[in-house]
């Protein structure tokens, strides 16, 4: 599974901690809406 660092600005903004699973939704003109999942890890 793809990961995101706990020090990433997005992870800090939402208060994510190592071990959390984060759902990211993105909107695109061509794809509509896409959902991604990231596992939060330490540096």
Buried (B, 14 or more C-beta within 10 A) or exposed (E): EEEBBBEBEEBEEEEBEEEBEBEEEEEEEEEEEEEEEBBBBEE
